[in-house]
Amino acid sequence: MINGKSMNFNSPTEKYIFEGHTFYLKRDDLLHPDFSGNKARKFYYFLENDFPNITKIISYGSAQSNAMYSLSVLAKMKGWLFEYGVDHIADYLKENPHGNYKSALDNSMQITVDQGVPTPASDILYIEEGGRQKEAEYGIKILAQEIEDWQKENDIKELNVFLPSGTGTTALFLQKHLSNSKVYTTPCVGDAQYLEKQFLMLEKDDAYHPSILTLDQKHHFGKLYRENYKIWLKLQEQTGVVFDLLYDPLGWRTLLAHPEVFSKPTLYIHQGGVLGNESMLPRYERKYKNEELIDENILQ
């Protein structure tokens, strides 16, 4: 139980058609209202196990990070303090807290700006940015088993799995533990070389590394792109599912640019993160409010 609500590991898998392609969607966004998506998988080890000497979690990243919010929930559940470091906080966000930032503050997060790596201590649990660490394998292995069980139930011999990546942790451990599936991903933070370095930090054997797909044009993390907004709107219109505005649009643009992935049954992992839309969507609305790509019925 988390905040009075049960966590439903073994999230549903649903079938959809998007832009003429049939695909399956693993709905990890439905795991739990407060602890969902790939962060619930990555941090499940810490939720399930006891750490009697720990009194505080320390981590770092951006001021609207999905990991930041999930860690604030974990700390609240465990009765730990939570300190989170950022390199800056935008003035607008300070004056108008919203999204992951506000929700984490509501969970008693202490935020610090540009204070560097903390001194190691026996009572502190230090979490790498985005949850890139070995303990993440615990929960992602469970996800892999759910996928394989679903494959058997539906008599799917071979499966292509796609998900966009930040640190690439989820994609890496999925590939490691899926025996009859090929995992594809695309880098949303940095380029393919950056993502490969992230893989190597956790797994030296590149046989376990996912296949990296990219677009020809360079993509800057967090920047507003008309193409991202358009495909996000189309996804909601054609599937009825709300996707994350930061990772999923680039993920879907990349997947559609590589239609060979659909040559086998294809599973897209919905990794949650939709709370972050509270900050991203108003930015897109302000930038493109006078353009025809906005569908008022979808935005309601």
C-alpha positions in Angstrom: 0.0 0.0 0.0 1.2 3.5 -0.9 -0.7 6.5 0.5 -3.7 4.2 1.1 -3.7 2.7 -2.5 -2.4 -0.6 -3.6 0.4 -0.9 -6.2 -0.6 -3.2 -9.1 2.6 -4.7 -10.4 1.7 -6.6 -13.6 0.3 -3.6 -15.3 -2.1 -4.2 -18.2 -1.0 -4.6 -21.8 -3.4 -3.1 -24.4 -3.6 -3.2 -28.2 -3.7 -0.1 -30.3 -3.2 1.3 -33.8 -1.3 4.4 -34.4 -0.5 5.9 -37.8 -1.5 2.6 -39.4 0.8 0.5 -37.2 -0.6 -2.1 -34.7 1.3 -2.2 -31.4 0.9 -3.3 -27.8 1.2 -0.9 -25.0 2.5 -1.9 -21.5 0.7 0.5 -19.2 3.2 1.0 -16.4 1.7 4.5 -16.1 -1.2 2.7 -14.3 0.9 1.0 -11.6 0.0 3.5 -8.9 -1.1 7.2 -8.9 2.0 8.3 -6.9 4.6 5.6 -7.7 4.4 4.5 -11.3 6.2 4.1 -14.5 9.9 3.2 -14.8 10.8 5.0 -11.6 8.5 2.6 -9.6 10.4 -0.2 -11.2 13.8 1.3 -10.6 13.1 2.1 -7.0 11.1 -1.0 -6.1 14.1 -2.6 -4.4 14.3 0.3 -1.9 10.5 0.1 -1.3 10.5 -3.7 -0.7 13.6 -4.0 1.5 14.4 -2.7 5.0 17.3 -0.2 5.6 17.3 0.3 9.4 20.3 2.6 9.4 19.1 5.0 6.6 17.6 8.3 7.7 17.9 10.3 4.4 17.8 9.9 0.6 20.0 12.3 -1.4 19.8 12.5 -5.2 20.2 15.1 -7.9 18.9 16.1 -11.4 16.5 18.6 -12.9 13.9 20.6 -11.0 11.0 18.8 -12.8 12.4 15.3 -12.7 10.1 12.3 -12.6 12.7 10.6 -10.4 12.7 13.5 -8.0 8.9 13.1 -7.4 9.1 9.3 -7.1 11.9 9.5 -4.6 9.9 12.0 -2.5 7.1 9.5 -2.3 9.6 6.7 -1.4 11.1 8.9 1.4 7.7 9.7 2.7 6.7 6.1 2.8 9.9 5.1 4.6 9.9 8.0 7.0 13.2 9.3 5.6 14.3 12.9 4.9 14.8 13.7 1.2 17.4 16.1 -0.1 17.5 16.8 -3.8 20.2 18.8 -5.7 19.7 20.9 -8.8 22.0 23.1 -10.8 19.3 25.8 -11.0 15.6 26.5 -10.5 13.9 28.8 -13.0 12.5 31.9 -11.5 9.0 31.2 -12.9 9.0 27.8 -11.2 10.1 29.3 -7.9 7.3 31.8 -8.1 4.7 29.3 -9.5 5.5 25.8 -8.2 3.8 23.1 -10.2 4.2 19.6 -11.6 6.8 17.2 -10.2 8.5 20.1 -8.4 5.5 21.2 -6.4 4.4 17.6 -5.7 7.9 16.8 -4.3 7.9 19.9 -2.2 4.5 18.8 -0.8 6.2 15.6 0.2 8.7 17.6 2.3 11.6 17.6 -0.2 14.6 19.8 0.8 16.0 21.2 -2.4 19.6 22.5 -2.8 21.2 24.4 -5.6 24.7 23.6 -7.0 26.1 22.1 -3.8 28.0 19.2 -5.3 28.2 15.5 -4.3 27.5 14.9 -0.6 30.1 13.3 1.7 29.3 9.6 2.0 27.7 8.5 5.3 26.2 5.3 6.7 22.8 6.8 7.3 22.4 8.3 3.8 21.1 6.5 0.7 22.6 8.1 -2.4 20.6 7.7 -5.6 22.2 8.4 -9.0 20.4 10.8 -11.3 17.4 9.1 -12.9 17.9 6.0 -10.8 20.9 4.8 -12.8 22.2 2.1 -10.5 22.5 -1.7 -10.0 19.6 -1.9 -7.6 17.2 -0.9 -10.4 17.7 -4.3 -11.9 15.5 -5.8 -9.1 12.3 -4.1 -10.3 13.0 -4.2 -14.0 13.6 -7.9 -13.8 10.0 -8.3 -12.6 8.9 -6.2 -15.5 10.7 -8.5 -17.9 9.0 -11.5 -16.3 5.6 -9.9 -16.7 6.3 -9.3 -20.4 7.5 -12.9 -20.9 4.4 -14.3 -19.1 2.2 -12.1 -21.4 4.0 -13.4 -24.5 3.4 -17.0 -23.5 -0.3 -16.3 -22.7 -0.7 -14.7 -26.2 1.5 -17.2 -28.1 3.9 -14.5 -29.2 7.2 -16.2 -30.0 9.3 -13.2 -30.8 8.7 -9.6 -29.7 10.3 -6.2 -30.4 10.2 -3.9 -27.4 10.6 -0.1 -27.7 11.0 2.6 -25.0 12.7 6.0 -25.0 15.7 6.5 -22.7 17.2 9.0 -20.3 19.9 7.0 -18.6 18.9 3.9 -20.4 18.7 1.9 -17.2 15.3 0.4 -17.9 16.1 -0.6 -21.5 19.4 -2.1 -20.5 18.0 -4.4 -17.8 15.0 -5.3 -19.9 17.3 -6.5 -22.6 19.4 -8.4 -20.1 16.3 -10.3 -18.8 14.2 -10.8 -21.9 15.1 -14.1 -23.6 12.9 -13.9 -26.7 12.7 -10.1 -27.3 14.8 -7.5 -28.9 14.8 -4.1 -27.1 15.1 -0.9 -29.0 15.5 2.5 -27.5 16.4 6.1 -28.5 18.4 8.7 -26.5 16.4 11.6 -25.2 19.2 13.1 -23.2 22.5 13.4 -25.2 23.3 11.3 -28.2 23.8 7.6 -29.0 27.4 7.8 -27.7 26.2 9.2 -24.4 23.6 6.5 -24.0 26.2 3.8 -24.7 28.4 5.2 -22.0 25.4 5.0 -19.6 25.0 1.3 -20.5 28.6 0.6 -19.9 28.5 2.0 -16.4 26.0 -0.7 -15.4 26.9 -3.6 -17.8 30.3 -4.2 -19.5 29.0 -7.0 -21.6 27.5 -5.3 -24.7 25.6 -8.5 -25.6 23.0 -7.1 -23.0 22.9 -3.6 -24.5 19.7 -2.6 -26.3 19.8 -1.5 -30.0 19.9 2.3 -30.2 17.8 4.0 -32.9 18.1 7.7 -33.7 16.7 10.5 -36.0 18.9 12.3 -38.4 18.3 15.7 -36.8 19.8 16.6 -33.4 17.4 16.8 -30.5 18.0 19.0 -27.4 16.5 17.7 -24.2 13.7 19.8 -22.8 13.5 22.1 -25.9 10.0 22.6 -27.4 9.6 21.1 -30.9 6.5 21.5 -33.0 6.9 17.9 -34.2 6.9 16.6 -30.6 3.7 18.5 -29.8 1.9 17.3 -33.0 2.7 13.7 -32.4 1.7 13.9 -28.8 -1.7 15.3 -29.8 -2.1 12.6 -32.5 -1.3 9.9 -30.0 -4.0 11.1 -27.7 -6.4 11.5 -30.5 -5.8 8.0 -32.1 -5.3 5.9 -28.9 -7.1 7.9 -26.1 -3.9 7.4 -24.0 -2.1 10.4 -22.4 1.6 10.1 -22.9 4.5 11.9 -21.4 5.4 15.1 -23.2 9.2 15.0 -22.6 10.3 11.5 -23.7 7.4 9.8 -25.5 7.1 12.3 -28.5 10.7 11.7 -29.5 10.3 8.0 -28.8 7.4 7.8 -31.2 9.0 10.0 -33.8 12.0 7.7 -33.8 9.9 4.5 -33.8 7.9 5.7 -36.8 11.1 6.6 -38.6 12.2 3.0 -38.2 9.2 1.0 -39.4 11.3 -2.2 -39.6 10.7 -2.5 -35.9 7.0 -3.3 -36.6 8.0 -6.3 -38.7 7.5 -8.3 -35.5 4.8 -7.8 -32.8 5.9 -4.6 -31.1 5.5 -3.6 -27.4 5.8 0.0 -26.4 6.5 0.6 -22.7 4.5 3.5 -21.2 6.9 4.7 -18.5 4.6 7.1 -16.8 5.9 10.6 -16.2 2.6 12.3 -17.1 2.7 14.5 -14.0 5.5 16.4 -15.7 2.9 17.4 -18.4 1.7 20.0 -15.9 4.8 22.0 -16.7 5.4 21.0 -20.3 1.9 21.5 -21.7 1.4 25.2 -20.8 4.8 25.9 -22.4 3.6 24.2 -25.6 0.3 26.0 -25.5 1.9 29.4 -25.1 4.3 28.8 -28.0 1.8 27.3 -30.5 -1.5 28.7 -29.3 -2.1 30.5 -32.7 -1.2 27.5 -34.8 -3.7 25.0 -36.3 -2.0 22.0 -34.8 -3.8 22.6 -31.5 -7.0 20.7 -31.1 -9.0 22.2 -28.3 -11.0 19.0 -27.8 -7.8 17.1 -27.1 -6.5 19.7 -24.7 -9.6 19.7 -22.5 
